[in-house]
Amino acid sequence: MPKADISNVIVCGAGAFGRNHLRIYPALEESGVPVRLTGIVETDQSMAETLRLEWNLPVYGSISACLVDRDAGRLQVDAASVCVPTISHFPAASALLTAGVDVLVEKPIAASLEEASQLVALANQHQRILQVGHLERFNPAVAAVIPLLNGPMFFEAHRLNVFSPRSLDVDVVLDLMIHDLDIVLTLAQSPVSQVHAVGLPILSSKVDIANVRIEFESGCVANFTASRVSTERVRKLRFFQPHQYVSIDYARQDLLVINVDPRAASTPSPQSLTAGLNMQKPVVTQGEPLRLEIESFLESVRSRKQPIVTGEDGRNALALALQITSAIADHAKRAGLDRYTL
């Protein structure tokens, strides 16, 4: 394959998320995808030395140093995965976009709406691909449910995780719930009209568990529960639409659909109601969401087509997450929950 057809990619940040990006790019190259991992950016010096030995690739202490080598012709860079902490998303992604590099930035897109808007503007100004890492969009169960949509009016989302010291720079809304916010915004296709939220810090200085009720202008309602202090891992979304109940298990990549015969509901009896239920298990082709996400990003890099999860999508999810965070803070103040603060 000619070199011009190959996307040369760097990974910025080699923590928990970055390690997975580092794993996937070489695996895609081995499978025939036209991509080459050419470098790594990692500010931690001890980790950088380990990475240099492990990957036999140039490892840079900053994006600016990486771009100096790119401009001098010592390094090829067409695209980048930005996997640094959230607070560093904007400086990292903005530098790359300005330098003409396509960017896949982990969620949330940035630490503030102003930064998110600036990233979207920079991508447009420099005609670069900007994709945001809402990887549940690439969950095969979510992909399988899209053709079934028929005006959903009630959502119930649960995302529970055991405590981990990672991602404590953000609260549970920006850490976990934002995945479900992005999915429901995509499925509901309606502006938000009201937000009611409560949350508490349990093991960290930020909110670790939250419950949210959102009403949309369409009349649709969505309830969200997210916790990073649970004793179990749960990632599920359920919704109701006319004569149909749909359940998604993100972790199992499983989809359950129950159709309700409206004739049975109009003349209810134990027998008719049971007979009027038709349970289906649509076929879901299993796959690793992150790998599918990165494949999609690389396709956008090659084709110059709009990514599935755009910068605007990332900004919208962040806007709703920050609105929820503000509602949680207001509730905490009214309820005198300062005694929970660490």
Secondary structure as GFF3:
##gff-version 3
##sequence-region A 1 342
A	DSSP	three_ten_helix	3	5	.	.	.	ID=ss1
A	DSSP	beta_strand	7	12	.	.	.	ID=ss2
A	DSSP	alpha_helix	16	30	.	.	.	ID=ss3
A	DSSP	beta_strand	35	41	.	.	.	ID=ss4
A	DSSP	alpha_helix	45	55	.	.	.	ID=ss5
A	DSSP	beta_strand	59	60	.	.	.	ID=ss6
A	DSSP	alpha_helix	63	71	.	.	.	ID=ss7
A	DSSP	beta_strand	79	82	.	.	.	ID=ss8
A	DSSP	three_ten_helix	86	88	.	.	.	ID=ss9
A	DSSP	alpha_helix	89	98	.	.	.	ID=ss10
A	DSSP	beta_strand	102	106	.	.	.	ID=ss11
A	DSSP	alpha_helix	113	125	.	.	.	ID=ss12
A	DSSP	beta_strand	130	133	.	.	.	ID=ss13
A	DSSP	three_ten_helix	135	138	.	.	.	ID=ss14
A	DSSP	alpha_helix	140	145	.	.	.	ID=ss15
A	DSSP	three_ten_helix	146	148	.	.	.	ID=ss16
A	DSSP	beta_strand	154	160	.	.	.	ID=ss17
A	DSSP	alpha_helix	172	172	.	.	.	ID=ss18
A	DSSP	pi_helix	173	177	.	.	.	ID=ss19
A	DSSP	alpha_helix	178	188	.	.	.	ID=ss20
A	DSSP	beta_strand	192	200	.	.	.	ID=ss21
A	DSSP	beta_strand	209	216	.	.	.	ID=ss22
A	DSSP	beta_strand	221	227	.	.	.	ID=ss23
A	DSSP	beta_strand	234	241	.	.	.	ID=ss24
A	DSSP	beta_strand	244	249	.	.	.	ID=ss25
A	DSSP	beta_strand	254	260	.	.	.	ID=ss26
A	DSSP	alpha_helix	262	266	.	.	.	ID=ss27
A	DSSP	alpha_helix	270	275	.	.	.	ID=ss28
A	DSSP	beta_strand	277	280	.	.	.	ID=ss29
A	DSSP	alpha_helix	289	303	.	.	.	ID=ss30
A	DSSP	alpha_helix	311	335	.	.	.	ID=ss31
A	DSSP	three_ten_helix	337	340	.	.	.	ID=ss32
###
